[in-house]
Amino acid sequence: MSKGKVVGVNIKNESLFEITASQKSLKQLPLGSVLKIDNLSNVIEEVLGVLDDATIDEKISLALFDKKRIFLAKKRKRKQKVMEIMLKKVITPSVLI
């Protein structure tokens, strides 16, 4: 691999590899970009975010185990329902006898 070339690093074993994309397009990505790359073709499948992103650890973990973002959507819906239930309890007036 030549100097100044953008390459990928496998998260599991830290090996370096060339990415099947133009160097020009790779250099336009922000520094610290995290990409999901097909292991057989070295083609970028998805840009997960950047290392400074607060949720990047979760995105990496889900990508490593091939989980979809549906999990995140379900988690958000469940959290929203819990908040609605808690809000109803706060707003519902209590009757004292």
C-alpha positions as CSV (number, residue, x, y, z in Angstrom):
1,M,0.0,0.0,0.0
2,S,1.4,3.3,-1.0
3,K,1.9,6.4,1.2
4,G,-1.1,8.9,1.3
5,K,-3.6,6.3,0.3
6,V,-6.9,5.9,2.2
7,V,-7.3,2.3,3.4
8,G,-9.6,0.3,5.6
9,V,-8.8,-1.3,9.0
10,N,-10.7,-4.5,10.0
11,I,-12.2,-3.9,13.5
12,K,-12.0,-7.6,14.5
13,N,-8.3,-8.2,13.6
14,E,-6.9,-4.8,12.8
15,S,-5.6,-5.8,9.3
16,L,-5.3,-3.1,6.6
17,F,-6.9,-3.5,3.2
18,E,-7.7,-1.5,0.1
19,I,-11.2,-0.3,-0.3
20,T,-12.9,-0.6,-3.7
21,A,-13.7,3.1,-4.2
22,S,-11.9,6.0,-5.7
23,Q,-9.2,7.7,-3.6
24,K,-10.9,11.0,-4.5
25,S,-14.2,10.0,-3.0
26,L,-12.6,8.4,0.1
27,K,-10.6,11.6,0.8
28,Q,-13.9,13.5,0.9
29,L,-15.1,11.5,3.9
30,P,-14.5,13.2,7.3
31,L,-11.5,12.0,9.2
32,G,-12.5,9.1,11.5
33,S,-15.3,7.9,9.3
34,V,-16.6,4.4,10.2
35,L,-17.7,2.4,7.2
36,K,-19.4,-1.0,6.8
37,I,-17.5,-2.8,4.1
38,D,-18.3,-6.1,2.4
39,N,-15.5,-8.5,3.3
40,L,-15.4,-10.3,-0.1
41,S,-15.5,-7.4,-2.5
42,N,-14.2,-4.6,-0.2
43,V,-17.1,-2.4,-1.4
44,I,-18.5,0.2,1.0
45,E,-22.0,-0.9,2.0
46,E,-22.8,1.9,4.5
47,V,-21.4,4.9,6.2
48,L,-22.1,4.3,9.9
49,G,-20.8,7.7,11.1
50,V,-17.7,9.2,12.6
51,L,-15.7,8.2,15.7
52,D,-16.8,11.4,17.5
53,D,-20.5,10.4,17.2
54,A,-21.9,9.4,20.6
55,T,-23.8,6.4,19.2
56,I,-21.0,5.0,17.0
57,D,-20.2,2.2,19.5
58,E,-23.8,0.9,19.2
59,K,-23.8,1.2,15.4
60,I,-20.5,-0.7,15.2
61,S,-21.8,-3.5,17.5
62,L,-25.0,-3.9,15.5
63,A,-23.0,-3.9,12.2
64,L,-20.6,-6.5,13.6
65,F,-23.4,-8.9,14.3
66,D,-25.3,-8.0,11.2
67,K,-28.3,-6.6,13.1
68,K,-30.5,-4.0,11.4
69,R,-31.5,-0.6,12.6
70,I,-35.0,-2.0,13.2
71,F,-33.7,-2.9,16.7
72,L,-33.0,0.8,17.3
73,A,-36.5,1.8,16.0
74,K,-38.1,-0.7,18.3
75,K,-36.1,0.5,21.2
76,R,-37.2,4.1,20.5
77,K,-40.9,3.1,20.2
78,R,-40.7,1.2,23.5
79,K,-39.1,4.2,25.2
80,Q,-41.8,6.5,23.8
81,K,-44.6,4.2,25.1
82,V,-43.0,4.2,28.6
83,M,-42.8,8.0,28.6
84,E,-46.4,8.2,27.5
85,I,-47.5,5.9,30.4
86,M,-45.4,7.9,32.9
87,L,-46.9,11.1,31.6
88,K,-50.5,9.8,31.9
89,K,-49.8,8.9,35.5
90,V,-48.5,12.4,36.3
91,I,-51.4,14.1,34.5
92,T,-54.2,11.9,35.7
93,P,-55.7,13.5,38.8
94,S,-55.9,11.4,41.9
95,V,-59.2,11.2,43.8
96,L,-59.0,11.4,47.6
97,I,-61.8,10.1,49.7
